[in-house]
Amino acid sequence: MKRLRAGWVVPVDAPPIRNGRVVVDRGRVVRVGPDDADAPRGTAIDLGSGVLLPGLVNAHTHLELSHLAGVVGPAPFVPWVRALIAARAGETPEQVRGAARLAIAAACTSGTAAVGDVSNGLYHLPDLAASHLRAVVFHELIGWDPERAESSLAWARARLADLPAELAAHGVEVRPAAHAPYSVSPKLLALMAAEGGPASIHLAESAAETRFLLDGGGEFVEFLAERGLGHVPFAGGARSPVAHAGACGILHPGLVIAHGVQTDATDHARLAECGVHVALCARSNLALGNGLPPLPALVAAGVRICLGTDSLASAPSLDLLAEAVELHRAFPQVPAEFLVHAATLGGATALGLADHGRIAKGTRAAFAYVAADGEVVDPFHHALSGASATGLFFE
């Protein structure tokens, strides 16, 4: 049994506790409250005057792209997609796994306890299972030709059925997902919706995507032709990316939408009504020239918000707290407490991880600690001050 003491303990689903104590035993929290003499005995760990948070939850990342850090540089979105595909053409499972292992370790070091990880190859699942991270892995389908929709879905079903059963025992769950509305046909999206999916999709990320869905034009027409898919017709639905997703039947409470930059008030109302979760990836959006998501409007509409880093091919690190800091700087009118919630319980709720994202009796003993040199007046603002978090895991 261990007793952790910090200047502030932030349970997230309850008010912050000044001079708080968290008691952990066998990987679980058994008590949280003020630091007092009645706490159970055990090894005492005084963390200092900083802020103890639940382990951070990165709701959208791509660990299998970690080997592309510094290889695919920031660029306008569609040229970046082209460069990414070209760079992946020669990748090997060993290369993917080696870089993913380093990325997993870096994420844990910076206080991340769980991830929503998008993957095509699934090569690094054993590395996730061996790590401190709990992972919901979104197995991403790509298929623009509607004639191949049924066979693509059947192939994905078979692949997931062949995964080792012991992955779940080690905290790794795999769910079917779709890449994006410019790479997955409406027919395939509808088939996935009929089976309760997809669990994740990139949506409303770029102006090029919005243009393509509105009138069937723009950069993605040429892109699809380059991929040998120019013969597949798409007249455009004269609707926004969110409206397109709704027409395909995929907006449901179990869906995690990545990005949500190209959205308006009508979209926000629909997202809130459908109960979907939107994972914001601010630093990646800025690097690719897509701009920031309209966070204040999303918050005002009641959209469920979580945070992600996206991949190292477009973001400088997998430090989730840095994402919250970026949004805090860009939108100071959004309460710091809201962003801390988005980085913890918001992500845990999006991924369906009931024992993550908060500090309460029975939750997992995985934490992010933001150190401080002196007394902290406001734990939420200190968490978003730009100071780095350190991961603490008690398995």
C-alpha positions in Angstrom: 0.0 0.0 0.0 1.3 3.5 -0.9 0.2 6.9 0.3 0.7 9.8 -2.2 0.6 13.3 -0.9 0.5 16.4 -3.2 -0.2 20.1 -2.8 -3.3 19.6 -4.9 -5.2 16.4 -5.9 -7.6 16.9 -8.7 -10.1 14.0 -8.8 -11.8 15.7 -11.9 -15.3 14.4 -11.1 -15.1 16.1 -7.7 -13.7 19.4 -6.4 -9.9 19.7 -6.1 -8.4 18.9 -2.8 -5.7 21.1 -1.3 -3.0 19.1 0.5 -4.6 15.9 -0.7 -3.7 12.3 -0.2 -4.3 9.3 -2.5 -3.9 5.8 -1.1 -3.2 3.1 -3.7 -3.1 -0.7 -3.3 -2.5 -3.4 -6.0 -3.0 -1.0 -8.8 -6.2 0.7 -7.6 -7.1 3.8 -5.7 -8.5 2.8 -2.3 -8.9 6.3 -0.8 -8.7 9.9 -1.8 -9.2 12.9 0.4 -7.3 15.5 2.6 -3.9 14.7 4.0 -4.7 13.6 7.6 -3.5 11.4 10.3 -6.3 8.9 9.8 -5.1 7.8 6.4 -4.2 4.0 6.2 -0.6 3.1 6.9 1.8 2.4 4.0 4.8 3.7 2.2 4.5 7.5 2.2 5.4 9.4 -1.0 5.4 13.2 -0.8 5.2 14.5 -4.3 5.6 18.1 -3.4 3.5 21.3 -3.9 2.4 20.4 -7.4 -0.8 19.0 -8.9 -1.8 15.3 -9.1 -4.1 14.5 -11.9 -5.6 11.3 -13.2 -3.5 9.7 -16.0 -4.1 11.6 -19.2 -6.2 10.0 -22.0 -5.1 10.6 -25.5 -8.3 9.9 -27.5 -6.7 10.2 -31.0 -3.2 9.2 -32.0 -1.4 7.0 -34.5 1.4 5.2 -32.8 2.2 3.2 -35.9 3.3 6.4 -37.7 5.9 7.3 -35.1 8.7 6.2 -37.4 7.7 9.1 -39.7 8.6 11.8 -37.2 10.7 14.3 -39.1 10.3 12.4 -42.3 6.9 13.9 -43.4 7.2 17.5 -42.6 4.4 20.1 -42.0 2.7 21.0 -45.3 -0.7 21.9 -46.7 -3.1 19.0 -45.9 -3.5 17.2 -49.2 0.2 17.3 -50.2 1.0 16.0 -46.7 -1.4 13.1 -47.2 0.4 12.3 -50.5 3.8 12.4 -48.7 2.5 10.2 -45.9 1.3 7.5 -48.3 4.6 7.6 -50.2 6.6 7.4 -47.0 4.6 4.4 -45.7 5.1 2.4 -48.9 8.4 1.0 -47.8 7.8 0.6 -44.1 8.4 -2.8 -42.4 6.7 -4.2 -39.3 10.1 -4.1 -37.4 10.5 -0.4 -38.3 6.9 0.4 -37.1 7.2 -1.5 -33.9 10.6 -0.1 -33.0 9.4 3.5 -33.2 6.1 2.7 -31.6 7.8 1.3 -28.6 9.7 4.5 -28.1 6.6 6.6 -28.6 4.7 4.5 -26.1 7.4 5.0 -23.5 7.4 8.8 -24.2 3.7 9.0 -23.8 3.8 7.2 -20.4 6.7 9.4 -19.2 4.5 12.5 -20.0 1.6 11.3 -18.0 -0.6 9.5 -20.5 -2.3 6.4 -19.1 -4.6 5.4 -22.0 -4.9 6.0 -25.8 -7.3 5.8 -28.6 -4.9 4.5 -31.2 -5.6 4.4 -34.9 -3.9 1.6 -36.8 -4.0 -0.1 -40.2 -1.2 -2.7 -39.7 -1.8 -3.7 -36.0 1.8 -4.7 -35.8 2.5 -3.0 -32.4 -0.4 -4.5 -30.4 2.1 -6.7 -28.4 4.0 -3.6 -27.5 0.9 -1.9 -26.2 0.0 -5.0 -24.2 3.4 -5.0 -22.6 3.2 -1.3 -21.7 1.6 0.9 -19.0 -0.9 2.2 -21.5 -4.5 1.0 -21.7 -5.4 1.1 -25.4 -8.5 1.2 -27.5 -7.1 0.5 -31.0 -9.2 1.7 -33.9 -8.6 -0.7 -36.8 -9.0 1.7 -39.7 -10.7 0.7 -42.9 -10.0 2.5 -46.2 -12.2 1.7 -49.2 -13.5 4.2 -51.7 -14.9 1.8 -54.3 -18.5 0.8 -53.2 -18.2 -2.4 -55.3 -15.6 -3.6 -52.7 -17.5 -2.5 -49.6 -18.8 -5.9 -48.5 -15.5 -7.7 -49.1 -13.6 -5.0 -47.2 -15.8 -5.3 -44.2 -15.6 -9.1 -44.3 -11.8 -8.9 -44.4 -11.8 -6.6 -41.4 -14.1 -8.9 -39.5 -11.9 -11.9 -40.1 -8.8 -10.0 -39.2 -10.2 -8.9 -35.8 -11.5 -12.4 -35.1 -7.9 -13.8 -35.5 -6.4 -11.5 -33.0 -5.0 -13.1 -29.8 -7.7 -13.3 -27.1 -5.1 -12.4 -24.4 -4.8 -8.8 -25.7 -7.9 -7.8 -23.8 -6.4 -9.3 -20.6 -3.5 -6.9 -21.0 -5.6 -3.8 -21.6 -5.8 -3.7 -25.4 -9.2 -3.6 -27.2 -9.5 -3.4 -31.0 -12.6 -1.8 -32.6 -13.5 -1.3 -36.3 -13.0 2.2 -37.6 -13.2 4.2 -40.8 -10.5 6.5 -42.1 -12.4 9.5 -43.6 -15.3 10.5 -45.8 -13.0 11.0 -48.8 -11.4 7.6 -48.5 -14.4 5.4 -47.3 -17.4 5.1 -49.6 -20.9 6.0 -48.3 -21.8 2.4 -48.9 -19.0 1.1 -46.6 -19.9 3.6 -44.0 -23.5 2.5 -44.1 -22.5 -1.1 -43.8 -20.4 -0.3 -40.7 -23.2 1.7 -39.2 -25.5 -1.3 -39.6 -23.1 -3.2 -37.3 -22.9 -0.4 -34.7 -19.8 1.2 -36.0 -17.5 2.8 -36.9 -15.9 3.5 -33.6 -13.7 6.3 -35.0 -13.4 8.5 -38.1 -11.4 11.6 -39.2 -14.1 14.2 -40.0 -14.2 17.9 -40.8 -10.4 18.2 -40.7 -9.7 20.3 -43.8 -11.2 22.7 -46.3 -10.4 20.2 -49.1 -12.6 17.6 -47.4 -15.4 20.1 -47.0 -15.2 21.2 -50.6 -15.2 17.6 -51.9 -18.3 16.7 -49.9 -20.1 19.9 -50.9 -19.7 19.7 -54.6 -17.5 16.7 -55.5 -14.6 19.0 -56.5 -11.3 20.2 -55.2 -8.0 18.6 -54.5 -9.4 15.2 -53.5 -10.7 14.6 -57.0 -7.1 14.6 -58.3 -5.9 12.6 -55.3 -8.4 9.8 -55.9 -7.5 9.7 -59.6 -3.8 9.3 -58.6 -4.9 6.4 -56.4 -6.6 4.7 -59.3 -10.1 5.5 -58.1 -10.9 8.3 -60.5 -13.6 6.1 -62.1 -15.7 6.0 -58.9 -18.3 8.7 -59.2 -19.1 11.1 -56.4 -21.3 14.0 -57.3 -21.0 15.6 -53.9 -23.8 15.7 -51.4 -24.1 19.4 -51.0 -23.7 19.0 -47.3 -21.1 19.5 -44.6 -18.8 16.6 -43.4 -21.0 16.2 -40.3 -24.2 16.1 -42.3 -22.6 13.6 -44.7 -21.7 11.4 -41.7 -25.2 11.7 -40.4 -26.6 10.7 -43.8 -24.5 7.6 -43.7 -25.9 6.7 -40.3 -22.6 6.7 -38.4 -23.3 9.4 -35.8 -23.8 7.6 -32.5 -22.6 7.9 -28.9 -19.8 5.4 -29.4 -18.2 7.4 -32.2 -15.0 9.4 -31.7 -14.6 12.0 -34.4 -11.1 13.3 -34.8 -10.6 17.1 -35.5 -14.0 18.7 -36.1 -12.3 21.9 -37.4 -14.7 22.5 -40.4 -17.9 22.7 -38.4 -20.6 25.3 -37.9 -23.5 25.9 -35.5 -25.8 23.4 -37.3 -23.1 20.8 -37.1 -22.5 21.5 -33.4 -26.2 21.0 -32.6 -26.2 17.7 -34.4 -23.0 16.4 -32.8 -24.4 17.3 -29.3 -27.8 15.7 -30.1 -26.1 12.5 -31.3 -23.8 12.3 -28.3 -20.6 11.8 -30.3 -17.2 12.6 -29.0 -14.9 15.1 -30.8 -11.2 14.6 -30.2 -9.4 17.9 -30.8 -5.8 17.8 -32.1 -4.8 21.5 -32.1 -1.1 21.2 -32.8 -1.5 18.9 -35.7 -4.3 21.1 -37.2 -2.0 24.1 -37.0 1.0 22.2 -38.5 -1.1 21.1 -41.5 -2.6 24.5 -42.1 -6.1 23.5 -41.2 -6.6 26.0 -38.4 -8.0 25.5 -34.9 -11.4 23.9 -34.1 -14.1 26.4 -32.9 -13.8 25.3 -29.3 -15.9 28.0 -27.6 -18.8 27.2 -30.0 -18.5 23.5 -29.5 -18.5 24.0 -25.7 -21.5 26.3 -25.9 -23.4 23.7 -27.9 -22.7 21.0 -25.4 -20.6 18.8 -27.7 -18.6 16.1 -25.8 -14.9 17.1 -26.1 -11.8 15.1 -25.6 -8.2 15.7 -26.7 -5.7 13.9 -29.0 -2.2 14.5 -30.2 -2.6 12.9 -33.7 0.7 11.3 -34.9 4.3 12.3 -34.8 4.1 12.7 -38.5 2.2 15.9 -37.9 2.6 16.8 -34.2 5.8 17.7 -32.3 5.2 15.2 -29.5 2.7 12.8 -27.9 2.5 15.1 -24.9 -1.3 15.4 -24.3 -1.0 18.2 -21.8 0.7 20.3 -24.4 -2.5 20.0 -26.5 -4.5 21.4 -23.6 -2.0 24.2 -23.1 -2.2 25.1 -26.8 -6.0 25.3 -26.6 -5.8 27.3 -23.4 -3.6 29.9 -25.1 -5.8 30.1 -28.1 -9.1 30.2 -26.2 -8.5 31.8 -22.8 -12.3 32.2 -22.4 -12.7 28.5 -22.1 -12.3 27.5 -18.5 -9.1 25.7 -17.6 -11.1 23.2 -15.7 -12.9 22.2 -18.9 -9.7 21.5 -20.7 -8.3 19.4 -17.8 -11.6 17.5 -17.9 -11.2 17.0 -21.7 -7.7 15.7 -21.3 -8.7 13.1 -18.6 -12.4 12.1 -18.1 -13.5 13.4 -21.5 -11.1 11.0 -23.2 -11.9 8.1 -20.8 -15.6 8.6 -21.5 -15.1 8.7 -25.2 -13.1 5.4 -25.1 -15.5 3.7 -22.6 -12.8 3.3 -20.0 -14.7 3.6 -16.7 -11.7 3.2 -14.5 -9.7 6.0 -16.1 -9.9 9.8 -16.2 -10.7 10.5 -12.6 -9.3 9.8 -9.1 -11.8 7.9 -7.1 -12.0 4.7 -5.1 -11.6 1.7 -7.5 -10.1 3.6 -10.4 -6.7 2.7 -11.8 -3.7 4.0 -10.0 -2.2 5.8 -12.9 -1.5 9.5 -12.6 0.0 12.6 -14.2 1.9 14.9 -11.8 2.6 18.5 -12.6 5.4 19.7 -10.3 5.7 23.2 -8.9 8.5 25.2 -7.3 6.2 26.9 -4.8 2.6 27.2 -3.6 0.0 26.6 -6.3 -3.1 28.8 -6.0 -5.2 27.4 -8.8 -4.5 23.7 -9.7 -6.2 23.9 -13.1 -4.3 26.9 -14.3 -1.1 25.4 -13.0 -1.8 22.2 -15.0 -2.1 24.4 -18.1 0.9 26.6 -17.3 3.2 24.8 -19.7 5.0 22.8 -17.1 5.5 19.2 -18.0 3.7 16.3 -16.5 5.3 13.1 -15.2 3.6 9.8 -15.4 3.2 7.7 -12.2 2.0 4.1 -12.5 1.3 1.7 -9.7 0.4 -1.7 -11.2 
